[in-house]
């Protein structure tokens, strides 16, 4: 028996329940509601990946210093206050 759209939504919102087989089944489900949920999930996953890549890029300098055993890092924000 096919899962309901509500059940599929819960699966997509629970990362621990996802695997490649489940994602493949959901992506090929012909129901309009399932496709809307899948596209929304896919967009969210792409946004999370972009955010992680941006964070990694912004953290590169700090990570390089930490790798050199430098743990105290100071900076200045946009308005000149020391943080």
C-alpha positions as CSV (number, residue, x, y, z in Angstrom):
1,X,0.0,0.0,0.0
2,X,1.3,3.4,-1.0
3,X,2.1,5.9,1.8
4,X,-0.2,8.9,2.2
5,X,1.1,12.4,1.3
6,X,1.1,13.2,5.0
7,X,3.3,10.2,5.7
8,X,5.7,11.1,2.9
9,X,5.9,14.7,4.3
10,X,6.9,13.3,7.7
11,X,9.5,11.1,6.1
12,X,11.0,14.0,4.2
13,X,11.1,16.1,7.4
14,X,12.9,13.4,9.3
15,X,16.4,13.1,7.9
16,X,17.1,9.8,9.8
17,X,14.4,8.0,7.8
18,X,15.8,9.1,4.4
19,X,18.0,6.9,2.2
20,X,18.6,6.8,-1.5
21,X,15.9,4.1,-2.1
22,X,13.2,6.2,-0.3
23,X,14.2,9.4,-2.1
24,X,14.1,7.5,-5.5
25,X,10.6,6.2,-4.7
26,X,9.3,9.6,-3.7
27,X,10.9,11.3,-6.8
28,X,9.1,8.9,-9.1
29,X,5.8,9.0,-7.3
30,X,3.3,10.4,-9.9
31,X,1.0,12.1,-7.4
32,X,1.0,15.9,-7.7
33,X,1.0,16.4,-4.0
34,X,4.0,14.1,-3.6
35,X,5.9,15.9,-6.4
36,X,5.2,19.3,-4.7
37,X,6.6,18.0,-1.4
38,X,9.6,16.5,-3.2
39,X,10.4,19.7,-5.1
40,X,10.1,21.7,-1.9
41,X,12.4,19.2,-0.1
42,X,14.9,19.3,-3.0
43,X,15.0,23.1,-2.9
44,X,15.5,23.1,0.8
45,X,18.4,20.5,0.5
46,X,20.1,22.7,-2.1
47,X,19.7,25.8,0.1
48,X,21.2,23.9,3.0
49,X,24.1,22.7,0.9
50,X,24.7,26.3,-0.4
51,X,24.7,27.6,3.2
52,X,27.2,24.9,4.3
53,X,29.5,25.8,1.4
54,X,29.2,29.5,2.3
55,X,30.0,28.8,5.9
56,X,33.0,26.6,5.0
57,X,34.3,29.3,2.7
58,X,33.9,32.0,5.4
59,X,35.5,29.7,8.0
60,X,38.5,28.8,5.9
61,X,40.8,31.5,7.5
62,X,39.9,30.5,11.0
63,X,40.3,26.8,10.2
64,X,43.7,27.5,8.8
65,X,44.8,29.3,12.0
66,X,43.3,26.5,14.2
67,X,45.3,24.0,12.2
68,X,48.4,26.0,13.2
69,X,47.4,25.7,16.8
70,X,46.2,29.3,17.0
71,X,43.0,29.3,19.1
72,X,42.6,33.0,20.0
73,X,41.2,34.9,17.0
74,X,40.0,38.5,17.1
75,X,38.1,40.5,14.6
76,X,36.4,43.8,13.8
77,X,32.8,43.9,12.6
78,X,31.4,46.3,10.0
79,X,30.9,49.3,12.2
80,X,34.4,49.1,13.8
81,X,33.5,47.6,17.1
82,X,36.0,45.0,18.4
83,X,34.4,41.6,19.0
